[in-house]
Amino acid sequence: MNFAESFRIALRALNANKARSILTMLGVVIGVAAVILLVGIGTGVQDEITGQVEGLGSNLLFIVPGQYGGGMGGDQAPPSRRFTLEDSDLLARRVPGVDAVVPVLQAGSTVKRGNRSVRVVVAAANEQGGEVFSGTLAGGRGYRKSEVQAAARVVAIGSTVRDTLFPGQDPVGKTVTLEGQRFMVVGYYESMGGGLAGDQDSQVYIPVTTAQRVFNLNYINTIVVKANDPARIEVVKADLRRVLTPRYGEEFTVFTQEQTLGLLSDLLGTLTYMLAGIAGISLLVGGIGIMNIMLVSVSERTREIGIRKAVGARTYDILSQFVIEAVGLSVLGGIIGISIGWGGAALMAKFTPVPTNVTPWAVATAFFFAAGVGVFFGVYPAWKASQLDPIVALRYE
């Protein structure tokens, strides 16, 4: 019996038990769809965040308190001291070759207007914040240097905050309440979606001095420095360390844009592989289901196997038939799962804020893993069927 004949017999056997074949494939379908969807989400998030970091330019440096080994995901010593506004002022005065030095402070809060409220992230900086962070004003303006110096209660709001508190209205010139204090809205931003700090549309932007007063804080989280020449980024980094070391010793870390991208790629890549591994567990469960059904099939078709062997079918013929059945179930399930996962990723990207990107390697990996599951879990039932004694098989009731 040639391979084509074995293939035809295997398809006929699968077609004879349609309901069981569909239920057997279900585990593989779910597993492959989960792999495609979760890897697509992980890759989409990675691409979007990497693109946002690259869009900020190659001339930024990020200074954070504490020692970090191998990036933020590596060994780290928590900071015993935090940066202050005096540190950013000192860097602005003493480090040459920089266009902007931006102190950054973030905190969670709730913004209210009348009986409406929205949970936000308060992102505070100085008047140069717009030079180092992305964002396009849809109306109004950002806060000015004089407002930073005076710790004025002015705020620019994200699009979600605007739509929630001022539906269909121009918010510029109106007031909102933040931490029990009234703020005047001076501007609002176009939708930016997710970002390094989460949902940027649910952020509000106030002067860093105002944030310190409102939240009763005397420190800042990060200092962002923009070099005027990307080619001199390492020189600027050395100058930053020279100025801060006498004040903080080694208890701070300076990240270049390239280091930040490498760090994010490593962290998000690891997350993507973890998601794929978790989804792959359901593929293994689907493979076990295939093996169980194939063992039942061998038991049900014992007499058929005995007759085929009695009329000359070889061990290889029986083995190949059952392997083809198992692989056929897993491959067909894989194709259906890829279609569902790909379609689900496309729908999620269209109707939700979650970015997705289904890559060819993810599709290929899921497909060949599904086929491998069929081979791995189909070999034992096939081998068991091929080893049946024809006389014993013919007597089987």
FIMI-774631 format. One line per 5 residues: number of its first residue (from 0); their letters; for each residue z, x, y of N, C-alpha, C. Coordinates in steps of 0.2 Angstrom, whole numbers. Layout:
# residues N
NUM> A> Z:X:Y:Z:X:Y:Z:X:Y; ...
END
This chain:
# residues 397
0> MNFAE> 0:4:-6:0:0:0:0:4:6; -5:3:11:-5:7:17:0:5:22; 0:8:28:5:6:33:3:0:36; -4:-1:37:-6:-8:40:-4:-14:36; -4:-13:30:-2:-19:25:6:-20:26
5> SFRIA> 10:-14:26:17:-15:27:18:-18:34; 15:-16:39:16:-19:45:14:-27:45; 9:-29:42:7:-36:42:13:-40:38; 15:-37:32:20:-40:29:27:-41:33; 28:-36:36:34:-36:40:34:-41:46
10> LRALN> 28:-42:49:27:-47:54:28:-54:51; 25:-55:45:25:-61:42:33:-63:41; 37:-58:38:44:-59:37:47:-61:43; 46:-58:49:49:-59:55:47:-66:57; 41:-68:57:39:-74:59:41:-80:55
15> ANKAR> 43:-79:49:46:-84:44:53:-86:46; 56:-82:50:63:-83:52:64:-82:59; 60:-87:63:60:-86:70:67:-86:74; 71:-91:72:77:-92:75:81:-86:74; 82:-83:68:86:-77:66:83:-71:70
20> SILTM> 77:-71:70:74:-65:74:75:-65:81; 75:-71:84:76:-71:91:84:-69:93; 88:-72:89:95:-71:89:97:-63:88; 93:-60:84:94:-53:82:92:-49:88; 87:-51:91:84:-47:97:89:-48:103
25> LGVVI> 93:-53:103:96:-55:109:101:-49:112; 104:-46:107:108:-41:109:105:-35:112; 99:-33:109:94:-28:112:92:-30:119; 90:-36:120:87:-39:126:93:-38:131; 99:-40:130:104:-40:135:106:-33:136
30> GVAAV> 106:-28:131:108:-21:132:102:-18:137; 96:-19:135:91:-16:139:91:-18:146; 91:-25:147:91:-28:154:97:-25:158; 103:-24:155:109:-22:158:108:-14:160; 105:-10:156:103:-3:158:99:-3:164
35> ILLVG> 93:-7:163:88:-7:169:91:-9:175; 95:-15:175:98:-17:181:103:-13:184; 108:-10:180:113:-6:183:111:1:185; 106:4:181:103:10:184:99:9:190; 96:3:190:92:1:197:97:1:203
40> IGTGV> 103:-2:202:107:-3:207:110:4:209; 112:8:204:114:15:206:109:19:209; 103:19:207:98:23:210:96:20:217; 96:13:218:95:11:224:100:12:230; 106:12:228:112:14:232:111:21:234
45> QDEIT> 110:26:229:109:33:230:103:34:235; 98:31:234:92:32:238:93:30:246; 97:24:246:98:21:253:103:26:257; 108:28:253:113:32:257:110:39:259; 107:42:254:103:48:255:99:48:261
50> GQVEG> 95:42:261:90:41:267:94:41:273; 99:37:273:103:36:280:106:43:282; 108:47:277:111:54:279:105:58:282; 99:58:278:94:62:281:91:60:288; 92:53:289:89:50:295:94:52:301
55> LGSNL> 100:54:300:104:57:305:102:64:308; 97:67:304:95:74:306:98:79:302; 95:85:302:98:91:298:102:95:302; 105:93:308:108:97:312:116:95:313; 118:91:309:125:88:309:130:92:305
60> LFIVP> 136:93:307:141:96:304:147:91:304; 151:90:298:156:86:298:163:90:296; 168:89:300:174:93:300:179:88:298; 182:89:292:188:85:289:194:89:288; 200:86:289:206:90:288:207:90:280
65> GQYGG> 210:96:278:212:97:271:207:102:268; 208:105:262:204:110:259:201:106:253; 194:107:253:190:104:247:186:109:244; 187:109:237:183:114:233:178:110:229; 171:113:230:166:110:227:164:103:230
70> GMGGD> 166:102:236:164:95:239:170:90:238; 169:84:241:174:80:241:176:77:234; 172:78:229:173:76:223:177:81:219; 178:87:222:181:92:218:188:93:219; 191:99:218:198:100:219:200:99:226
75> QAPPS> 205:96:228:207:96:235:214:96:237; 216:99:242:223:99:244:223:94:250; 228:89:250:228:84:255:231:87:262; 228:85:267:230:88:274:237:87:275; 240:92:278:247:92:280:247:90:288
80> RRFTL> 241:92:291:240:90:298:234:87:299; 233:82:304:227:79:306:224:81:312; 218:80:313:215:82:319:217:77:325; 216:80:331:218:76:337:212:76:342; 212:72:347:207:72:352:207:79:356
85> EDSDL> 212:83:356:212:89:359:208:94:355; 208:93:349:204:98:344:196:97:346; 194:90:347:187:89:348:185:92:355; 190:91:360:189:93:367:188:101:367; 192:104:363:192:112:362:186:114:359
90> LARRV> 183:111:354:177:113:351:171:112:356; 171:106:360:166:105:365:166:110:370; 172:113:372:172:118:377:170:125:374; 172:127:368:172:134:366:167:135:361; 163:130:358:158:132:353:151:131:357
95> PGVDA> 147:136:357:141:136:361:135:133:356; 130:131:359:124:128:355:125:121:351; 129:117:354:130:110:352:128:105:357; 125:100:355:123:94:359:129:89:360; 133:88:355:138:83:355:144:85:350
100> VVPVL> 150:83:352:156:84:348:159:77:348; 159:73:342:161:66:342:167:66:338; 173:64:340:179:62:336:178:55:334; 180:54:327:179:48:324:186:45:321; 187:39:322:193:36:319:191:29:317
105> QAGST> 193:27:311:191:21:308:198:17:305; 198:11:306:203:7:303:201:0:302; 204:-4:297:203:-11:296:206:-16:300; 203:-21:302:206:-26:306:203:-33:306; 205:-37:310:202:-44:310:200:-46:317
110> VKRGN> 194:-48:318:192:-50:325:192:-57:325; 194:-60:331:195:-68:331:191:-70:338; 189:-76:338:187:-79:344:188:-87:342; 192:-90:346:194:-97:345:196:-98:338; 193:-102:334:196:-104:327:192:-100:322
115> RSVRV> 187:-95:324:183:-91:320:186:-84:319; 186:-81:313:188:-74:313:184:-71:307; 184:-64:308:180:-60:303:183:-54:302; 184:-52:295:187:-45:294:182:-40:295; 184:-35:298:179:-29:301:182:-22:299
120> VVAAA> 178:-17:300:180:-10:300:179:-8:308; 184:-6:311:184:-4:318:182:4:317; 176:5:320:173:12:320:174:14:328; 178:19:329:179:22:335:177:29:336; 174:30:342:171:37:344:171:38:351
125> NEQGG> 169:43:354:168:44:361:161:41:363; 159:43:369:153:40:372:147:43:369; 148:49:365:142:52:362:141:50:355; 144:45:352:144:42:346:137:40:344; 133:37:349:126:35:347:122:41:346
130> EVFSG> 123:47:348:119:53:346:119:56:339; 125:54:336:125:56:329:125:51:324; 126:45:325:126:39:320:120:35:322; 117:32:316:111:27:317:114:21:320; 109:17:322:111:10:325:107:9:331
135> TLAGG> 104:3:331:100:1:337:103:-5:340; 104:-5:347:107:-10:351:102:-16:351; 104:-22:349:99:-28:350:100:-31:357; 106:-29:360:107:-32:367:113:-29:370; 114:-29:376:119:-26:380:119:-18:380
140> RGYRK> 125:-15:379:125:-8:379:131:-5:375; 131:1:374:137:4:371:142:6:377; 148:8:375:153:10:380:152:16:383; 154:17:389:153:23:394:159:28:393; 157:34:396:162:39:396:168:37:400
145> SEVQA> 167:34:406:173:31:410:177:27:406; 174:23:402:178:18:398:182:21:392; 179:27:390:183:31:385:189:34:388; 188:37:394:193:40:398:199:35:400; 197:29:401:202:24:403:205:20:397
150> AARVV> 202:21:391:204:18:385:203:10:386; 197:9:389:196:2:391:195:-3:385; 196:-9:385:196:-14:380:189:-17:380; 184:-13:378:177:-15:377:175:-14:370; 170:-18:368:168:-18:361:161:-19:360
155> AIGST> 157:-16:355:150:-17:353:151:-20:346; 148:-25:344:149:-28:338:142:-28:333; 144:-28:327:138:-28:322:135:-35:321; 130:-36:318:126:-42:318:130:-47:314; 133:-46:309:137:-51:305:143:-53:309
160> VRDTL> 146:-49:313:151:-51:318:149:-56:323; 143:-54:326:140:-58:331:138:-65:328; 135:-65:322:133:-72:319:139:-76:317; 144:-73:315:150:-77:313:154:-79:319; 155:-75:325:159:-77:330:155:-80:336
165> FPGQD> 148:-79:336:144:-81:342:138:-84:339; 138:-89:334:132:-91:331:127:-94:337; 121:-91:337:116:-94:341:117:-92:349; 122:-88:350:124:-86:357:123:-79:359; 122:-77:365:122:-70:367:130:-69:368
170> PVGKT> 132:-64:365:140:-62:365:141:-58:371; 136:-55:374:138:-50:380:142:-53:385; 147:-50:387:151:-53:393:157:-58:390; 156:-60:384:162:-64:382:167:-60:379; 173:-63:377:179:-60:374:180:-61:367
175> VTLEG> 183:-57:364:186:-58:357:193:-55:357; 196:-56:351:203:-54:351:204:-49:345; 206:-43:346:207:-38:341:214:-35:341; 218:-36:335:225:-34:335:229:-37:341; 227:-43:342:231:-47:347:229:-45:354
180> QRFMV> 224:-41:355:222:-39:362:215:-42:364; 214:-44:370:207:-46:372:202:-41:373; 196:-41:370:191:-36:371:185:-39:374; 182:-36:379:175:-39:381:170:-36:377; 165:-40:375:159:-38:371:154:-35:376
185> VGYYE> 152:-29:375:147:-26:380:140:-25:377; 140:-26:370:134:-25:367:134:-27:359; 128:-28:356:128:-30:349:122:-26:346; 123:-25:339:118:-21:336:113:-25:331; 107:-22:330:103:-25:325:106:-24:318
190> SMGGG> 104:-28:313:106:-28:307:105:-21:304; 110:-17:301:109:-11:298:110:-11:290; 114:-16:288:115:-16:281:120:-12:279; 120:-10:272:125:-5:269:125:2:272; 130:5:272:129:12:274:135:16:271
195> LAGDQ> 136:22:274:141:27:271:148:24:272; 149:20:277:155:16:278:156:9:276; 151:7:271:151:1:269:146:-4:273; 148:-10:274:143:-15:277:144:-13:285; 139:-10:287:139:-8:294:138:-14:299
200> DSQVY> 136:-20:296:135:-26:300:142:-29:302; 147:-27:298:153:-30:298:158:-25:302; 155:-21:306:159:-16:310:159:-18:317; 164:-16:321:164:-16:328:166:-9:331; 163:-8:337:164:-1:339:167:-1:346
205> IPVTT> 173:3:346:177:3:352:178:11:354; 180:12:360:182:19:362:187:22:358; 187:28:356:192:31:351:199:31:355; 199:32:361:206:32:365:209:25:364; 204:20:365:207:13:364:210:12:357
210> AQRVF> 206:14:352:208:13:345:215:16:344; 216:22:347:222:25:346:228:21:349; 227:18:355:232:14:358:233:8:355; 228:5:352:228:-2:349:232:-1:342; 230:4:339:233:5:332:239:10:332
215> NLNYI> 241:12:338:247:16:339:246:23:334; 241:26:335:239:32:331:238:38:336; 240:44:334:239:50:338:234:55:335; 230:53:330:226:57:326:219:54:326; 214:58:323:207:55:322:206:58:315
220> NTIVV> 201:54:312:199:55:305:195:61:304; 189:62:308:184:67:307:181:69:314; 179:75:314:175:77:320:168:78:317; 163:75:321:156:76:319:153:80:325; 149:86:323:146:90:328:139:90:327
225> KANDP> 135:90:333:128:90:332:125:97:335; 122:101:331:120:107:334:113:106:338; 112:110:343:105:109:346:99:112:343; 101:116:338:95:119:334:97:120:327; 93:116:322:95:116:315:95:123:312
230> ARIEV> 91:127:315:90:134:312:97:138:313; 101:136:318:107:139:320:113:136:317; 112:131:312:118:127:309:123:132:306; 121:137:303:127:141:300:130:145:305; 127:147:311:131:150:316:136:146:319
235> VKADL> 134:139:320:138:135:323:144:133:319; 143:133:312:148:132:307:153:138:308; 151:144:308:155:149:309:159:149:315; 156:147:321:160:146:327:165:141:327; 164:135:323:168:130:322:175:132:319
240> RRVLT> 173:136:313:179:139:309:183:144:314; 179:148:318:183:153:322:188:149:327; 186:144:330:190:140:334:196:137:331; 194:134:325:200:129:322:204:133:318; 202:139:315:207:143:311:213:145:314
245> PRYGE> 214:147:320:220:149:323:225:143:323; 222:137:324:226:131:324:228:128:317; 224:128:313:225:125:306:224:129:300; 223:136:301:223:140:295:217:139:291; 218:137:285:212:135:280:213:128:279
250> EFTVF> 217:124:282:218:117:281:213:113:284; 206:114:283:201:110:286:195:112:282; 190:108:282:183:110:279:177:107:283; 172:112:283:166:110:287:161:109:282; 158:103:283:152:102:278:146:101:283
255> TQEQT> 140:105:280:134:104:283:130:98:280; 125:96:284:121:90:281:119:92:274; 116:98:273:114:99:266:119:99:261; 125:101:262:131:100:258:133:93:257; 133:89:262:134:82:262:130:79:257
260> LGLLS> 123:80:258:118:77:254:119:79:246; 120:85:245:122:88:238:128:84:235; 133:83:239:139:80:237:138:73:235; 134:69:240:133:62:238:128:61:232; 123:66:232:119:65:226:123:66:219
265> DLLGT> 127:71:219:131:72:213:135:66:212; 139:64:217:144:58:215:140:52:213; 134:50:217:131:44:215:127:45:209; 124:51:207:121:52:201:126:51:195; 132:54:196:137:53:191:138:45:190
270> LTYML> 139:42:195:140:35:195:135:31:191; 128:33:193:123:30:190:123:31:182; 124:37:180:124:39:173:130:35:169; 136:34:173:141:30:170:139:23:169; 136:20:174:134:13:173:129:12:167
275> AGIAG> 124:17:167:120:17:161:123:18:155; 128:22:154:132:23:148:136:16:146; 139:13:151:142:7:150:137:1:147; 132:1:151:127:-4:148:124:-2:141; 124:4:140:121:7:133:126:4:128
280> ISLLV> 132:3:129:136:1:124:134:-6:121; 131:-10:125:129:-17:123:122:-16:119; 119:-10:120:113:-9:116:115:-7:109; 121:-3:108:124:-1:102:126:-7:98; 129:-12:102:131:-18:99:125:-22:96
285> GGIGI> 120:-22:100:114:-25:98:111:-22:91; 111:-15:91:109:-12:85:113:-13:79; 120:-14:80:124:-16:74:122:-23:72; 120:-28:77:118:-34:75:111:-34:71; 107:-29:73:101:-29:69:102:-26:62
290> MNIML> 107:-22:61:108:-19:54:112:-25:50; 116:-29:53:119:-34:49:114:-39:47; 109:-41:51:104:-46:49:100:-43:44; 98:-37:45:93:-34:40:97:-33:33; 103:-32:33:107:-32:26:107:-39:23
295> VSVSE> 108:-44:27:107:-51:25:100:-52:22; 95:-50:26:88:-51:24:87:-47:17; 89:-41:16:88:-38:10:91:-42:4; 98:-45:6:101:-49:0:97:-55:-1; 94:-58:4:90:-64:3:84:-63:-1
300> RTREI> 81:-57:0:74:-56:-2:74:-51:-8; 80:-51:-12:81:-47:-18:75:-48:-23; 74:-54:-25:69:-56:-30:62:-54:-27; 61:-55:-21:54:-53:-18:53:-45:-19; 59:-42:-18:58:-34:-18:57:-32:-25
305> GIRKA> 61:-36:-30:60:-34:-37:53:-36:-39; 50:-41:-37:43:-43:-39:38:-38:-37; 39:-36:-30:34:-31:-27:35:-24:-31; 41:-22:-33:41:-16:-36:39:-16:-43; 39:-22:-46:37:-23:-53:29:-23:-53
310> VGART> 26:-25:-48:18:-25:-48:16:-18:-45; 20:-13:-44:18:-7:-41:20:-4:-35; 23:-8:-31:25:-6:-24:30:0:-25; 29:5:-21:33:11:-21:39:11:-17; 44:15:-18:50:16:-14:48:16:-6
315> YDILS> 43:20:-5:41:21:2:38:14:5; 35:10:1:32:4:4:38:-1:6; 43:-1:1:48:-6:3:52:-3:9; 53:4:9:57:7:15:53:6:21; 47:7:21:43:6:28:43:-1:30
320> QFVIE> 42:-6:26:42:-13:28:49:-15:31; 54:-13:29:61:-15:32:62:-11:38; 60:-5:38:60:-1:45:56:-4:50; 50:-6:48:45:-9:53:48:-15:56; 52:-19:52:55:-25:54:60:-24:59
325> AVGLS> 64:-19:57:70:-17:62:67:-15:69; 62:-10:68:60:-7:74:56:-12:78; 52:-17:75:49:-22:78:54:-26:82; 59:-28:79:64:-32:83:67:-29:89; 68:-22:88:71:-19:94:66:-17:99
330> VLGGI> 60:-16:97:55:-14:102:53:-20:106; 52:-26:103:51:-32:106:56:-34:111; 63:-33:108:68:-35:112:69:-30:118; 67:-24:117:67:-19:123:62:-21:128; 56:-23:126:51:-25:131:53:-32:135
335> IGISI> 56:-36:132:59:-42:135:64:-40:140; 69:-36:137:74:-34:141:72:-30:148; 67:-26:147:64:-22:153:62:-27:158; 58:-32:156:55:-37:160:61:-41:164; 66:-43:160:72:-47:163:75:-42:168
340> GWGGA> 77:-36:166:80:-31:170:77:-30:177; 70:-28:176:66:-27:182:66:-33:186; 64:-39:184:64:-45:188:71:-46:191; 76:-45:187:83:-46:190:84:-41:196; 82:-35:195:83:-30:201:79:-32:207
345> ALMAK> 73:-34:206:69:-36:211:72:-42:215; 74:-47:211:78:-53:214:84:-51:218; 88:-46:215:94:-44:219:92:-41:225; 87:-36:225:85:-33:231:83:-38:237; 80:-43:234:77:-48:239:82:-53:242
350> FTPVP> 87:-55:238:91:-60:240:98:-58:241; 100:-52:240:107:-49:241:106:-43:245; 112:-41:248:112:-34:252:112:-28:247; 112:-29:241:113:-23:236:106:-20:235; 105:-14:237:98:-11:236:97:-9:229
355> TNVTP> 91:-10:226:89:-8:219:83:-4:219; 82:1:214:76:5:213:75:6:206; 71:3:203:70:4:195:65:9:195; 67:15:192:63:21:191:59:21:185; 54:24:184:50:25:178:55:28:172
360> WAVAT> 59:33:174:63:37:169:68:32:166; 71:27:170:75:22:168:72:17:163; 66:15:164:62:11:160:61:14:153; 58:20:154:56:24:148:62:26:144; 68:27:147:74:29:143:76:23:139
365> AFFFA> 77:17:143:79:11:140:74:9:134; 68:10:135:63:8:130:64:12:123; 64:18:124:64:23:118:71:23:115; 76:21:119:83:20:116:83:14:112; 80:9:115:80:3:111:76:4:104
370> AGVGV> 70:7:104:67:9:98:71:13:94; 75:18:97:79:22:92:84:19:89; 87:13:93:92:9:90:89:6:84; 83:3:84:80:0:78:79:4:72; 77:11:74:76:15:68:83:17:65
375> FFGVY> 88:19:69:94:21:67:98:16:63; 98:10:65:102:4:62:97:1:57; 91:2:57:87:-1:52:86:3:45; 87:10:46:86:14:40:90:12:34; 97:11:35:101:10:30:99:4:26
380> PAWKA> 98:-2:29:96:-8:25:89:-7:22; 85:-3:25:78:-2:22:79:3:16; 83:8:17:85:12:11:88:8:5; 93:4:7:96:0:2:91:-4:-2; 86:-7:2:81:-12:-1:77:-7:-6
385> SQLDP> 75:-1:-4:70:3:-8:73:5:-14; 80:6:-14:83:8:-20:85:3:-25; 83:-3:-24:85:-9:-29:81:-7:-36; 84:-8:-41:81:-8:-48:77:-14:-49; 71:-14:-50:66:-20:-51:69:-25:-56
390> IVALR> 72:-22:-62:74:-27:-67:80:-31:-64; 85:-27:-61:91:-30:-58:89:-35:-53; 84:-33:-49:82:-38:-43:78:-44:-46; 75:-43:-51:71:-49:-54:76:-54:-57; 82:-52:-59:87:-56:-62:92:-59:-57
395> YE> 91:-57:-50:95:-59:-45:94:-66:-43; 100:-70:-43:99:-77:-41:101:-78:-34
END
